[in-house]
Amino acid sequence: MEFLKAVSSLEALAMINSFRADPAKETIGINDALHRILAEDILSVEDIPPFPRSLVDGFALKVKDIQGAKETTPLFLYVQGEIRIGEAPRVELEDGKCVYLATGAMIPEGADGVVMQEFVRAAGDAIEVTKTLHRGENICFQGEDIAKGAVVLQKGRKLSPFDIGVLSVIGRPIVPVYKLPVAGVISTGDEIVSAEETPPLGKIRDINGHTITNLLKGNGADCSFFGIGKDTVDSIAGKLHLARECDLIILSGGSSKGQRDYMADAITRLGGEILFHGINIKPGKPTIFGKLWGKPVFGLPGHPNSCAMVMMRFVLPLLRKLKGEEGYREKKMAGILSTNIPSTSGVEEYVKVATREADGDCYVSPVFSKSSVISSFVGASGYVIIPEGKDGCEKDERVEVHLFE
Amino acid sequence: MEFLKAVSSLEALAMINSFRADPAKETIGINDALHRILAEDILSVEDIPPFPRSLVDGFALKVKDIQGAKETTPLFLYVQGEIRIGEAPRVELEDGKCVYLATGAMIPEGADGVVMQEFVRAAGDAIEVTKTLHRGENICFQGEDIAKGAVVLQKGRKLSPFDIGVLSVIGRPIVPVYKLPVAGVISTGDEIVSAEETPPLGKIRDINGHTITNLLKGNGADCSFFGIGKDTVDSIAGKLHLARECDLIILSGGSSKGQRDYMADAITRLGGEILFHGINIKPGKPTIFGKLWGKPVFGLPGHPNSCAMVMMRFVLPLLRKLKGEEGYREKKMAGILSTNIPSTSGVEEYVKVATREADGDCYVSPVFSKSSVISSFVGASGYVIIPEGKDGCEKDERVEVHLFE
């Protein structure tokens, strides 16, 4: 009965990803935009650089004027003047002449190369050039970095520090981004008390509320914690009602079958629908996913280990979708198993691992734990996935480590 | 003259790391502590779990009472009652009896195993047990997750969402962390205008101020931007003075030799000391590092590409030290080069790369750019280091990609 709707991990992800996300937009200053998601393609309306610039300290000249110049047979050019950094040249370069300029200064009209100071000898009002140049040498041309009209950053991109530099240089001090999704988090369980309390015998302080909230915050959600519900349909329904304005609701709790039934019943009593109850994964099997008030709602297992793994594998991908993020790439690392890992056939299994670098290779060892244990995360740096059809992994096998972020 | 004090990248890092950091502490609530650095070792003053708990829904019993139980020859136990989740047992388990409990409920005194509901048949006030157990089966013992007195999280650790769960369960709702270091950022250059301005011919909008500020913010600094200084010693000294209360000062600018001299002169005029001027790296050679008012000060190259690389390789490691962070591990990925990369012998070279996964391997291609170009960061996901003594890398060579974070 309980796992009537148990699904594979791929089916679960497909159902989760079928949620239509339509995040609202807002406009913010680029200095508040780090890690926010762009809501529109950004085109440059200017060439960058906006003018041809020198890449070196030296003399701008006409390349044809120094054909054949060598150390032994230097060619003379009259120095027409200097172009200072940040200034527009006042005159066009004349034949047989050159202009001194520093790195970053604008190339004058008529010049098509810059000879570095090192290849020049001073000779009164003139210079001796001891080297030929090819056309365009030591010049960064107008629009060579970013061409006017080019899409420089695409909609759905998570803005990096470099992207913010790009937005500045093209003159976009404010940008359209998606609003942060609001996530509501609820812990449940008669045995759970808050971090501030001294639990009486038989009770234990909340773990999942904190882990979930901080995983969401660290991945760009605006998070509200609505406290700890009791093991009754009424109590859980009351908490869900508090979270009804949220874009995503996450319950956790329910190590026992009875507790899980309260979560599922509370969702359906409020008019919600359970889309699946149970995923063929370990840990994390008793996961509930449904729709309530048109919004996604998860009922995560009470075991902290299971809860955290389901957060990473199933909830954060949905969060990224609700944020409008596109092109996310998980950070993964290849490594060599330093011991066998047994697994249960017929379920997709997640095994937390520690990694150690030696001789340019990465060695991977499992961090085993009972599913109630959260402290095992402290010593692990990621996890390995053992697919449903595979009977464990063997020592010396190459595996892919999914890194915690 | 200019590169009189040029050093190798290892020498530069050694000088940077020789700065003594003594970050101040503060105490904050765990819900504000994500990614903050622990200022003390955290010991648990309690066993976690604080009592033995059942890992399954079933019946707590004395293992000796069901020796030899089988499907065909089940053994009977009288049901003494039920222990509800979150409740302390009122009685001790008697010989020949059992107690019903759900996952997470406390194991009563006298019980040393829990048989899962699946291996039990109801028989009035009693149950038939169809399976033997080993001692301790399906029990998570008191202190098995975290033992009283154990150091659970070490000083210098950057707090993860899982760590915050651990702090909650051991009853540490507030924690000692290091204060965020305050970084002061200054752009310089007569050619630089702010993101909000329309640059007149010959000028360009600031990039580095934004890239530096956001790299620092994303890595846990409290950041102040003091605006854009002109190319005079007076102007730069004035800006430095504004930043005198900061724990770390970062100037950028100076594509030309003249501009770089203004930065170095301003630092020394205010009584500071230049520790090195020039690192044998590419890009990023004209990097200045010094000490001013006892604090570290960097003069970063004006080329945005150089500036960003020096930030990642040399400034962020110092920031982590100033934060009190220990045990940092860079995120790296092994990959196969899909093309040759030439390099300049005698300098340590950083080559930005794009990565592509195919058939379980990661293919790495360089993203070449002139050093003035910031847009090349948009298409790259990390960089490869070519050591000083190595002449480039060859197609199909295995390389290590340092990932942007």
Chai-1 contact restraints between the chains, C-beta under 6 A:
chainA,res_idxA,chainB,res_idxB,connection_type,confidence,min_distance_angstrom,max_distance_angstrom,comment,restraint_id
A,L34,B,N214,contact,1.0,0.0,6.0,A-B,restraint_1
A,L34,B,K217,contact,1.0,0.0,6.0,A-B,restraint_2
A,L34,B,G218,contact,1.0,0.0,6.0,A-B,restraint_3
A,P49,B,I204,contact,1.0,0.0,6.0,A-B,restraint_4
A,D57,B,S256,contact,1.0,0.0,6.0,A-B,restraint_5
A,D57,B,K257,contact,1.0,0.0,6.0,A-B,restraint_6
A,I85,B,D190,contact,1.0,0.0,6.0,A-B,restraint_7
A,I85,B,E191,contact,1.0,0.0,6.0,A-B,restraint_8
A,G86,B,D190,contact,1.0,0.0,6.0,A-B,restraint_9
A,G86,B,E191,contact,1.0,0.0,6.0,A-B,restraint_10
A,G86,B,G202,contact,1.0,0.0,6.0,A-B,restraint_11
A,G86,B,K203,contact,1.0,0.0,6.0,A-B,restraint_12
A,E87,B,G202,contact,1.0,0.0,6.0,A-B,restraint_13
A,A88,B,L201,contact,1.0,0.0,6.0,A-B,restraint_14
A,A88,B,G202,contact,1.0,0.0,6.0,A-B,restraint_15
A,A102,B,S256,contact,1.0,0.0,6.0,A-B,restraint_16
A,A102,B,G258,contact,1.0,0.0,6.0,A-B,restraint_17
A,T103,B,S255,contact,1.0,0.0,6.0,A-B,restraint_18
A,T103,B,S256,contact,1.0,0.0,6.0,A-B,restraint_19
A,G104,B,E191,contact,1.0,0.0,6.0,A-B,restraint_20
A,G104,B,S255,contact,1.0,0.0,6.0,A-B,restraint_21
A,M106,B,G202,contact,1.0,0.0,6.0,A-B,restraint_22
A,C140,B,K370,contact,1.0,0.0,6.0,A-B,restraint_23
A,C140,B,S372,contact,1.0,0.0,6.0,A-B,restraint_24
A,D145,B,V373,contact,1.0,0.0,6.0,A-B,restraint_25
A,D145,B,S375,contact,1.0,0.0,6.0,A-B,restraint_26
A,I146,B,S375,contact,1.0,0.0,6.0,A-B,restraint_27
A,P161,B,T211,contact,1.0,0.0,6.0,A-B,restraint_28
A,P161,B,N214,contact,1.0,0.0,6.0,A-B,restraint_29
A,P161,B,L215,contact,1.0,0.0,6.0,A-B,restraint_30
A,F162,B,T211,contact,1.0,0.0,6.0,A-B,restraint_31
A,F162,B,F377,contact,1.0,0.0,6.0,A-B,restraint_32
A,I164,B,H210,contact,1.0,0.0,6.0,A-B,restraint_33
A,I164,B,N214,contact,1.0,0.0,6.0,A-B,restraint_34
A,G165,B,I207,contact,1.0,0.0,6.0,A-B,restraint_35
A,G165,B,H210,contact,1.0,0.0,6.0,A-B,restraint_36
A,G165,B,T211,contact,1.0,0.0,6.0,A-B,restraint_37
A,G165,B,I374,contact,1.0,0.0,6.0,A-B,restraint_38
A,V166,B,I374,contact,1.0,0.0,6.0,A-B,restraint_39
A,V166,B,S375,contact,1.0,0.0,6.0,A-B,restraint_40
A,S168,B,A195,contact,1.0,0.0,6.0,A-B,restraint_41
A,S168,B,R205,contact,1.0,0.0,6.0,A-B,restraint_42
A,S168,B,D206,contact,1.0,0.0,6.0,A-B,restraint_43
A,S168,B,I207,contact,1.0,0.0,6.0,A-B,restraint_44
A,S168,B,H210,contact,1.0,0.0,6.0,A-B,restraint_45
A,V169,B,R205,contact,1.0,0.0,6.0,A-B,restraint_46
A,V169,B,I207,contact,1.0,0.0,6.0,A-B,restraint_47
A,P173,B,A195,contact,1.0,0.0,6.0,A-B,restraint_48
A,P173,B,E196,contact,1.0,0.0,6.0,A-B,restraint_49
A,D190,B,I85,contact,1.0,0.0,6.0,A-B,restraint_50
A,D190,B,G86,contact,1.0,0.0,6.0,A-B,restraint_51
A,E191,B,I85,contact,1.0,0.0,6.0,A-B,restraint_52
A,E191,B,G86,contact,1.0,0.0,6.0,A-B,restraint_53
A,E191,B,G104,contact,1.0,0.0,6.0,A-B,restraint_54
A,A195,B,S168,contact,1.0,0.0,6.0,A-B,restraint_55
A,A195,B,P173,contact,1.0,0.0,6.0,A-B,restraint_56
A,E196,B,P173,contact,1.0,0.0,6.0,A-B,restraint_57
A,L201,B,A88,contact,1.0,0.0,6.0,A-B,restraint_58
A,G202,B,G86,contact,1.0,0.0,6.0,A-B,restraint_59
A,G202,B,E87,contact,1.0,0.0,6.0,A-B,restraint_60
A,G202,B,A88,contact,1.0,0.0,6.0,A-B,restraint_61
A,G202,B,M106,contact,1.0,0.0,6.0,A-B,restraint_62
A,K203,B,G86,contact,1.0,0.0,6.0,A-B,restraint_63
A,I204,B,P49,contact,1.0,0.0,6.0,A-B,restraint_64
A,R205,B,S168,contact,1.0,0.0,6.0,A-B,restraint_65
A,R205,B,V169,contact,1.0,0.0,6.0,A-B,restraint_66
A,D206,B,S168,contact,1.0,0.0,6.0,A-B,restraint_67
A,I207,B,G165,contact,1.0,0.0,6.0,A-B,restraint_68
A,I207,B,S168,contact,1.0,0.0,6.0,A-B,restraint_69
A,I207,B,V169,contact,1.0,0.0,6.0,A-B,restraint_70
A,H210,B,I164,contact,1.0,0.0,6.0,A-B,restraint_71
A,H210,B,G165,contact,1.0,0.0,6.0,A-B,restraint_72
A,H210,B,S168,contact,1.0,0.0,6.0,A-B,restraint_73
A,T211,B,P161,contact,1.0,0.0,6.0,A-B,restraint_74
A,T211,B,F162,contact,1.0,0.0,6.0,A-B,restraint_75
A,T211,B,G165,contact,1.0,0.0,6.0,A-B,restraint_76
A,N214,B,L34,contact,1.0,0.0,6.0,A-B,restraint_77
A,N214,B,P161,contact,1.0,0.0,6.0,A-B,restraint_78
A,N214,B,I164,contact,1.0,0.0,6.0,A-B,restraint_79
A,L215,B,P161,contact,1.0,0.0,6.0,A-B,restraint_80
A,K217,B,L34,contact,1.0,0.0,6.0,A-B,restraint_81
A,G218,B,L34,contact,1.0,0.0,6.0,A-B,restraint_82
A,S255,B,T103,contact,1.0,0.0,6.0,A-B,restraint_83
A,S255,B,G104,contact,1.0,0.0,6.0,A-B,restraint_84
A,S256,B,D57,contact,1.0,0.0,6.0,A-B,restraint_85
A,S256,B,A102,contact,1.0,0.0,6.0,A-B,restraint_86
A,S256,B,T103,contact,1.0,0.0,6.0,A-B,restraint_87
A,K257,B,D57,contact,1.0,0.0,6.0,A-B,restraint_88
A,G258,B,A102,contact,1.0,0.0,6.0,A-B,restraint_89
A,K331,B,K331,contact,1.0,0.0,6.0,A-B,restraint_90
A,M333,B,M333,contact,1.0,0.0,6.0,A-B,restraint_91
A,A334,B,A334,contact,1.0,0.0,6.0,A-B,restraint_92
A,K370,B,C140,contact,1.0,0.0,6.0,A-B,restraint_93
A,S372,B,C140,contact,1.0,0.0,6.0,A-B,restraint_94
A,V373,B,D145,contact,1.0,0.0,6.0,A-B,restraint_95
A,I374,B,G165,contact,1.0,0.0,6.0,A-B,restraint_96
A,I374,B,V166,contact,1.0,0.0,6.0,A-B,restraint_97
A,S375,B,D145,contact,1.0,0.0,6.0,A-B,restraint_98
A,S375,B,I146,contact,1.0,0.0,6.0,A-B,restraint_99
A,S375,B,V166,contact,1.0,0.0,6.0,A-B,restraint_100
A,F377,B,F162,contact,1.0,0.0,6.0,A-B,restraint_101
